[in-house]
Amino acid sequence: MAILETPRLRLEPFREEHLSGLHDMNNRPEVYRFLSGKPETPEQTAEGIARVTRCWAAWGTSWWAFVGLESGRVVGAGCIQHLRQQEALPHDLESLRANPLEIGWRLHPDFWHRGLATEAAREMAAFAFNRFALHELLAVRYPENVSSGRVMERLGMRYRGLEPWYGMSLATHVLSRAQWVQAQKTSEA
């Protein structure tokens, strides 16, 4: 399981120690309205942590808790995971085209508008492109989740349209390997 670090965050694969912080975040109406649409019970949060642990073991990727380096507090969470989670396949190019990897994130509202989602997303995208034979990385969002759309744009993703994911029509964004490589060259210049 990979631990990632940014200037302000430590991205840690979900562990039991994250339960309280994740549960608090996932029960904020402004957060869960873009997830399940309803609050989670502590048991559901614990089940999610257990599922994520299994995903890390099986696929080498899943969800991270974003822990503030200064506060030690869970300020968000993010993932690199299969869009069709129940159909996870090996990470060869053909399988990834059939079941692409997505990048996703959520932040505790106390930490919105500080650039943390973009900071974490850049690190997770680097992990995905460096670790797997990705042709592209996808992100999906509710069309009305404009803030996540802005993070996707800052990451260099391009809007592809509304597509059926998770049983609904979601705004889908894509970042190709070529776009990622070019963005890295631009940021280093």
C-alpha positions, -999 to +999 in steps of 0.1 A: +000+000+000+014+033-011+017+063+012+020+096-007+030+130+005+025+166-008+037+198+008+006+199+031-008+164+031+000+128+038-021+104+018-025+072+038-044+041+027-075+039+048-070+024+082-091+019+113-075+050+128-092+071+101-127+059+111-137+090+131-124+115+106-138+098+076-172+093+093-173+129+103-166+141+067-189+116+050-218+127+073-217+164+062-247+171+040-225+192+017-203+161+012-228+132+010-251+150-014-225+142-041-219+106-028-248+084-018-272+112-010-275+102+026-254+100+057-233+069+067-236+050+099-203+043+117-207+007+107-209+016+070-177+037+073-160+008+090-172-016+062-158+009+037-124+009+054-124-030+053-134-030+016-107-005+007-081-026+026-091-056+004-089-035-027-054-024-019-044-061-014-061-072-047-053-043-071-025-023-056-047+008-055-078+022-038-086+050-013-064+073+007-072+094+037-058+129+033-042+138+066-030+173+073+007+174+080+003+202+106-029+191+122-028+153+119-065+155+111-083+137+083-092+166+059-103+145+029-101+113+010-093+103-026-089+073-048-075+057-078-099+028-084-117+009-111-149+025-123-165-009-125-154-020-091-171-054-092-153-062-125-117-054-115-092-069-139-055-070-142-038-037-150-028-045-185-037-021-213-066-041-227-082-046-193-078-009-184-097+001-216-125-022-206-125-011-170-107+022-166-092+036-135-108+067-121-094+094-098-117+109-072-117+130-041-137+146-014-128+171+013-142+180+047-160+214+042-137+230+068-109+226+043-126+237+010-111+264-012-075+259-001-062+240-031-060+208-011-081+187-036-059+198-065-027+192-045-038+156-036-052+149-071-019+158-087-001+133-064-027+106-070-025+111-108+013+108-107+009+076-087-015+062-113+005+071-144+038+060-129+025+027-115+001+014-141+002+011-179-025+038-183-036+052-216-059+075-197-074+083-163-110+092-159-130+112-133-167+114-129-189+139-110-225+150-107-230+177-133-239+202-106-206+195-087-189+225-103-161+226-077-149+191-086-151+201-122-127+229-115-103+206-098-105+183-129-097+212-152-067+223-130-054+187-133-055+191-171-086+168-176-109+174-206-146+172-204-159+142-224-196+145-218-223+128-198-218+090-195-235+062-176-214+054-145-226+041-111-261+037-125-265+074-134-255+099-160-223+116-148-201+143-162-170+125-173-135+139-177-104+123-191-067+129-188-045+111-213-010+099-206+002+124-233-017+153-216-002+143-182+033+141-195+029+175-212+015+190-180+045+178-160+069+194-185+050+227-183+050+227-145+087+220-144+095+249-167 
